[in-house]
Amino acid sequence: MSRLSLKPKILDWYIIKKFISTYLVSLLIVVAIVIIFDISEKIDSFVEREAPLKEIVFEYYLNFIPYILNMFSPLFVFITVIFFTTKLAANSEIIAMLSSGISFRRLLMPYMVSAAFAAILSLTLGMYVIPPANYHRLEFEQKYIKGARFFNTNHNIHYQLEPGLFVYVESFSSWNNSVNRFTLESIEDNKLVSKLTASSASWNEDIGGWTCKNYFIRSYDEHGNETIETGAQKDTVIALTLDDFYRRKNVVETLPIKDLNRLIELQNMRGDHMVDYALIEKHTRIATPFSAFILTLIGVSLSSRKRRGGLGLNIGIGVGLSFSYILFMRFSQMFVQTGTLPPWLAVWLPNIIYAIIALFVYRMAPK
């Protein structure tokens, strides 16, 4: 095989088939194990709330599978590479390949092609399959597992509804869909044009807006002259709906990428602190597939050398590193909530650190 040749050879197809088949079988096995444990954990809730078998199978577990596949994808990319590369090294096949004139870089090509398959699968699941599946899964969980009524516990909510239009509510009540202490301000050229305040405002389904109670309006003309209007009740239609108060943090998991981008744009404009959850979700959908290339490089570099302990030692190293990667991804997101790191950096930090590790072990790999 030519050292610079990129045309797939028999050896390339052998590695690609081994990689992809082992990867898919491993994922299916872990999905089956996770589902068994999940059933044992939730069986009491299913029985207590009389969840129909059809909904358990098709609304919950059928939509649970893509979520689990994507969650464990980095783990089994790594274990797959470690598993069959260690076997090749133990049989001295890696030594034979390198001795025949194949460079280590060229040997990596079928591995990276296989990693691209895993990355594309993960990206497709994250962008297009998992969001609608999560919608049905989370609806089922709310109905048959959690079963608790949603409460918006946020206080002192400030939003910019559009440039120059600001709304403030002290709190929201889900019992009667009303807000306490409602304020709406209109500002032009850094000057207050009007300010509506009300002791409360309730959602009016007929007009798709809010009915303000005991309102008080101050209006100012271009000369600064003030006009005051008061009353017992006034309807107002603004770009603030019930959905904005019933939106849970995990709703971002149910949005296709276009809707997620629109939500991020809206929340950025409003100054909504919950935009961090949407940004974490967006970057995670890209960072997770990209990890396939990094973990594959680490796996091949670690397991291509024949060593004492063989398969067991390498599998142990692989499981330890892959679990540490997944935990690091979850842990780094906490830095966003504390304001230590921006969302994009928190999500990509594990990839950055493990990419450095990958380059180091690559340099140490047998050439």
C-alpha positions as CSV (number, residue, x, y, z in Angstrom):
1,M,0.0,0.0,0.0
2,S,1.4,3.4,-1.0
3,R,2.2,5.6,1.9
4,L,0.4,8.6,0.4
5,S,-2.4,6.7,-1.2
6,L,-5.9,7.7,0.0
7,K,-7.7,5.2,-2.2
8,P,-9.5,2.7,0.1
9,K,-7.8,-0.7,0.2
10,I,-8.9,-4.1,1.5
11,L,-7.3,-3.3,4.9
12,D,-9.2,0.0,5.1
13,W,-12.5,-1.8,4.5
14,Y,-11.6,-4.4,7.1
15,I,-11.1,-1.7,9.7
16,I,-14.1,0.3,8.7
17,K,-16.4,-2.7,8.9
18,K,-15.0,-3.8,12.2
19,F,-15.3,-0.3,13.7
20,I,-18.9,0.4,12.5
21,S,-20.3,-3.1,13.3
22,T,-18.7,-3.1,16.8
23,Y,-19.9,0.4,17.4
24,L,-23.5,-0.3,16.4
25,V,-23.7,-3.6,18.3
26,S,-22.3,-1.9,21.4
27,L,-24.8,0.9,21.2
28,L,-27.7,-1.5,20.8
29,I,-26.5,-3.6,23.8
30,V,-26.2,-0.6,26.1
31,V,-29.7,0.7,24.9
32,A,-31.2,-2.6,25.9
33,I,-29.5,-2.5,29.3
34,V,-30.5,1.1,30.0
35,I,-34.1,0.4,29.0
36,I,-34.2,-2.6,31.4
37,F,-32.9,-0.5,34.3
38,D,-35.2,2.4,33.4
39,I,-38.3,0.1,33.4
40,S,-37.3,-1.3,36.8
41,E,-37.0,2.2,38.1
42,K,-40.2,3.6,36.7
43,I,-42.5,0.6,36.8
44,D,-44.2,1.8,40.0
45,S,-45.1,5.2,38.4
46,F,-46.4,3.4,35.3
47,V,-48.7,1.2,37.4
48,E,-49.7,4.0,39.8
49,R,-50.7,6.4,37.1
50,E,-52.1,3.6,34.8
51,A,-49.9,4.4,31.8
52,P,-51.2,2.5,28.8
53,L,-48.8,-0.1,27.4
54,K,-49.0,1.5,23.9
55,E,-47.9,4.9,25.2
56,I,-45.1,3.4,27.3
57,V,-43.7,1.6,24.2
58,F,-44.4,4.1,21.4
59,E,-44.5,7.5,23.2
60,Y,-41.8,6.9,25.7
61,Y,-39.3,4.2,25.0
62,L,-39.3,4.6,21.2
63,N,-38.5,8.2,21.7
64,F,-36.1,7.4,24.5
65,I,-33.8,5.3,22.3
66,P,-32.4,8.2,20.1
67,Y,-31.6,10.2,23.3
68,I,-29.7,7.3,24.8
69,L,-27.9,6.5,21.5
70,N,-26.6,10.0,21.3
71,M,-25.7,10.3,25.0
72,F,-23.5,7.2,25.0
73,S,-22.1,7.7,21.5
74,P,-18.7,9.2,22.6
75,L,-18.3,6.4,25.2
76,F,-18.8,3.6,22.6
77,V,-16.7,5.2,19.9
78,F,-13.8,5.1,22.3
79,I,-14.5,1.6,23.6
80,T,-15.0,0.3,20.0
81,V,-11.6,1.7,18.9
82,I,-9.8,0.4,22.0
83,F,-11.4,-3.1,21.7
84,F,-10.5,-4.1,18.2
85,T,-7.3,-2.1,17.9
86,T,-6.0,-3.8,21.0
87,K,-6.8,-7.2,19.4
88,L,-4.9,-6.1,16.3
89,A,-1.9,-5.1,18.4
90,A,-2.0,-8.3,20.4
91,N,-1.8,-10.4,17.2
92,S,1.1,-8.2,16.0
93,E,-1.0,-7.0,13.1
94,I,-0.3,-3.3,13.8
95,I,3.5,-4.1,13.8
96,A,3.1,-5.9,10.5
97,M,1.2,-3.0,8.9
98,L,3.8,-0.4,10.0
99,S,6.6,-2.7,8.9
100,S,5.1,-3.1,5.4
101,G,5.5,0.7,4.8
102,I,2.1,2.0,6.0
103,S,2.6,5.1,8.0
104,F,0.7,5.5,11.3
105,R,-1.0,8.6,9.8
106,R,-2.2,6.5,6.8
107,L,-3.4,3.8,9.2
108,L,-5.6,6.4,10.9
109,M,-7.5,7.1,7.7
110,P,-10.1,4.2,8.0
111,Y,-10.5,5.0,11.7
112,M,-11.3,8.6,10.9
113,V,-13.7,7.6,8.1
114,S,-15.5,5.4,10.6
115,A,-15.4,8.3,13.2
116,A,-17.0,10.5,10.5
117,F,-19.9,7.9,10.3
118,A,-20.4,8.1,14.1
119,A,-20.2,11.9,14.0
120,I,-22.7,12.2,11.2
121,L,-25.1,9.8,12.9
122,S,-24.8,11.8,16.2
123,L,-25.2,15.1,14.4
124,T,-28.3,13.9,12.5
125,L,-29.8,12.5,15.7
126,G,-29.1,15.7,17.7
127,M,-30.3,18.2,15.0
128,Y,-33.4,16.4,13.5
129,V,-34.4,13.2,15.3
130,I,-34.0,13.8,19.0
131,P,-35.8,17.2,19.3
132,P,-39.2,15.9,18.2
133,A,-38.6,12.6,20.0
134,N,-37.8,14.5,23.2
135,Y,-41.1,16.5,22.9
136,H,-43.1,13.2,23.1
137,R,-40.8,11.7,25.8
138,L,-40.9,14.8,28.1
139,E,-44.7,15.0,27.6
140,F,-45.0,11.4,28.7
141,E,-42.7,12.0,31.7
142,Q,-44.8,15.0,32.8
143,K,-48.0,13.1,32.5
144,Y,-47.1,9.6,33.9
145,I,-43.9,10.0,35.9
146,K,-43.4,13.4,37.4
147,G,-47.1,14.3,37.4
148,A,-46.6,17.6,39.2
149,R,-48.2,20.9,38.2
150,F,-45.8,23.4,36.7
151,F,-44.9,26.4,38.8
152,N,-42.9,29.4,37.5
153,T,-40.9,30.4,40.5
154,N,-39.1,33.3,38.8
155,H,-39.5,36.8,40.4
156,N,-38.8,40.3,39.1
157,I,-38.9,39.3,35.4
158,H,-37.5,41.9,33.0
159,Y,-37.9,41.5,29.2
160,Q,-37.2,43.7,26.2
161,L,-40.1,42.7,23.9
162,E,-38.8,44.7,21.0
163,P,-36.3,47.6,20.6
164,G,-37.6,50.3,23.0
165,L,-40.4,48.3,24.6
166,F,-39.8,46.9,28.0
167,V,-42.0,44.8,30.3
168,Y,-41.6,44.0,34.0
169,V,-43.6,41.6,36.2
170,E,-43.0,40.8,39.8
171,S,-44.3,37.2,39.7
172,F,-46.5,34.8,37.7
173,S,-49.3,32.6,39.0
174,S,-50.0,29.4,37.1
175,W,-53.3,28.9,39.1
176,N,-55.1,31.7,37.3
177,N,-52.6,32.7,34.5
178,S,-52.0,36.1,35.9
179,V,-49.0,38.3,36.8
180,N,-48.5,40.6,39.8
181,R,-47.3,44.2,39.5
182,F,-47.2,44.7,35.7
183,T,-45.2,47.5,34.1
184,L,-44.8,48.3,30.4
185,E,-42.4,51.1,29.3
186,S,-41.9,52.6,25.8
187,I,-38.6,54.4,25.3
188,E,-37.5,56.4,22.2
189,D,-34.1,58.1,21.8
190,N,-33.3,57.3,25.5
191,K,-36.5,59.2,26.6
192,L,-39.5,57.7,28.3
193,V,-42.5,58.0,26.0
194,S,-45.1,56.1,28.1
195,K,-45.3,53.9,31.1
196,L,-48.2,51.6,32.0
197,T,-48.4,50.2,35.5
198,A,-51.0,47.9,36.9
199,S,-51.5,46.1,40.2
200,S,-52.0,42.8,38.2
201,A,-52.7,41.5,34.7
202,S,-54.5,38.3,33.6
203,W,-54.2,36.4,30.4
204,N,-57.2,37.0,28.1
205,E,-57.5,34.2,25.6
206,D,-60.1,36.1,23.5
207,I,-57.7,38.8,22.5
208,G,-54.5,36.9,22.8
209,G,-53.2,39.5,25.3
210,W,-53.4,40.8,28.9
211,T,-56.1,42.5,30.8
212,C,-54.6,45.0,33.2
213,K,-56.3,45.7,36.5
214,N,-56.2,49.1,38.3
215,Y,-53.9,50.6,35.7
216,F,-52.1,53.9,35.6
217,I,-50.6,55.3,32.4
218,R,-48.1,58.2,32.1
219,S,-47.5,59.6,28.6
220,Y,-45.0,62.3,27.6
221,D,-45.1,64.3,24.4
222,E,-42.0,65.7,22.6
223,H,-41.9,68.7,24.9
224,G,-42.0,66.6,28.0
225,N,-45.6,67.4,28.9
226,E,-47.2,64.6,30.9
227,T,-50.6,63.1,30.4
228,I,-52.1,60.7,32.9
229,E,-54.8,58.1,32.4
230,T,-56.2,55.7,35.0
231,G,-58.9,53.1,35.1
232,A,-60.1,49.8,36.5
233,Q,-59.3,47.6,33.5
234,K,-57.5,47.9,30.2
235,D,-56.6,45.3,27.5
236,T,-53.1,45.3,25.9
237,V,-51.6,43.0,23.3
238,I,-47.9,42.6,23.4
239,A,-45.2,40.1,22.3
240,L,-45.5,38.3,25.7
241,T,-47.7,35.2,26.0
242,L,-48.4,32.4,28.4
243,D,-45.8,30.3,26.6
244,D,-43.1,32.6,27.9
245,F,-44.1,31.8,31.5
246,Y,-44.7,28.1,31.0
247,R,-41.4,27.5,29.1
248,R,-39.3,25.0,31.1
249,K,-35.6,24.9,30.9
250,N,-35.6,21.5,29.1
251,V,-37.9,22.8,26.3
252,V,-34.7,23.6,24.4
253,E,-34.2,19.8,24.0
254,T,-37.4,19.6,22.0
255,L,-36.6,22.3,19.4
256,P,-35.2,21.7,15.9
257,I,-32.2,23.7,15.2
258,K,-34.0,26.5,13.3
259,D,-36.5,26.9,16.1
260,L,-33.7,26.8,18.6
261,N,-31.8,29.6,16.8
262,R,-35.0,31.7,16.7
263,L,-35.4,31.2,20.5
264,I,-31.8,32.2,21.1
265,E,-32.3,35.3,19.1
266,L,-35.5,36.2,20.9
267,Q,-34.0,35.5,24.4
268,N,-30.9,37.6,23.5
269,M,-33.1,40.5,22.5
270,R,-35.2,40.2,25.7
271,G,-32.2,39.8,27.9
272,D,-33.6,36.5,29.2
273,H,-31.1,34.6,31.4
274,M,-32.6,31.3,30.2
275,V,-30.8,31.9,26.9
276,D,-27.8,30.1,28.5
277,Y,-29.7,26.8,28.5
278,A,-30.5,27.3,24.8
279,L,-26.9,28.1,24.0
280,I,-25.6,25.1,25.9
281,E,-28.0,22.9,23.9
282,K,-27.0,24.3,20.6
283,H,-23.3,23.9,21.2
284,T,-23.7,20.5,22.7
285,R,-25.4,19.3,19.5
286,I,-22.2,20.2,17.6
287,A,-19.5,19.4,20.2
288,T,-20.7,15.9,20.9
289,P,-20.4,14.6,17.3
290,F,-17.0,16.3,17.0
291,S,-15.7,14.4,19.9
292,A,-15.8,11.2,17.8
293,F,-12.6,12.3,16.0
294,I,-10.8,13.2,19.2
295,L,-11.7,10.1,21.1
296,T,-10.8,7.9,18.0
297,L,-7.4,9.5,17.8
298,I,-6.8,8.9,21.5
299,G,-8.1,5.3,21.3
300,V,-5.9,4.3,18.3
301,S,-2.8,5.9,19.8
302,L,-3.2,4.2,23.1
303,S,-4.1,0.7,22.0
304,S,-1.9,0.4,18.9
305,R,1.1,-0.6,21.0
306,K,1.4,-4.2,22.3
307,R,1.6,-4.1,26.1
308,R,1.2,-6.3,29.2
309,G,-2.3,-6.4,30.4
310,G,-3.6,-6.5,26.8
311,L,-7.3,-6.0,26.2
312,G,-8.3,-5.8,29.8
313,L,-5.9,-2.9,30.6
314,N,-6.8,-1.0,27.5
315,I,-10.5,-1.4,28.0
316,G,-10.1,-0.1,31.5
317,I,-8.2,2.9,30.3
318,G,-10.7,3.5,27.6
319,V,-13.7,3.3,29.9
320,G,-12.0,5.6,32.4
321,L,-11.1,8.2,29.8
322,S,-14.5,8.1,28.1
323,F,-16.5,8.3,31.3
324,S,-14.3,11.2,32.5
325,Y,-15.0,12.9,29.2
326,I,-18.8,12.6,29.6
327,L,-18.6,13.7,33.2
328,F,-16.4,16.6,32.3
329,M,-19.0,17.7,29.6
330,R,-21.7,17.7,32.2
331,F,-19.6,19.3,34.9
332,S,-18.3,22.1,32.7
333,Q,-21.8,23.3,32.0
334,M,-22.1,24.3,35.7
335,F,-19.6,27.1,35.0
336,V,-22.2,28.7,32.8
337,Q,-24.7,28.9,35.7
338,T,-22.1,30.6,37.9
339,G,-21.1,33.0,35.2
340,T,-17.6,31.8,35.2
341,L,-17.5,30.7,31.5
342,P,-19.6,31.6,28.4
343,P,-21.8,28.7,27.2
344,W,-19.8,28.0,24.0
345,L,-16.5,27.7,25.9
346,A,-18.0,25.6,28.7
347,V,-19.4,23.1,26.2
348,W,-16.3,23.0,24.0
349,L,-13.7,23.0,26.9
350,P,-13.7,19.1,27.2
351,N,-13.1,18.8,23.4
352,I,-10.2,21.4,23.7
353,I,-8.6,19.6,26.6
354,Y,-9.0,16.1,25.2
355,A,-7.7,17.3,21.8
356,I,-4.5,18.3,23.5
357,I,-4.4,14.9,25.2
358,A,-5.0,13.3,21.7
359,L,-2.1,15.2,20.2
360,F,0.2,14.1,23.1
361,V,-0.7,10.4,22.9
362,Y,-0.5,10.5,19.1
363,R,3.1,11.7,19.3
364,M,3.8,8.8,21.7
365,A,2.2,6.2,19.4
366,P,4.4,3.7,17.5
367,K,5.3,5.0,14.1
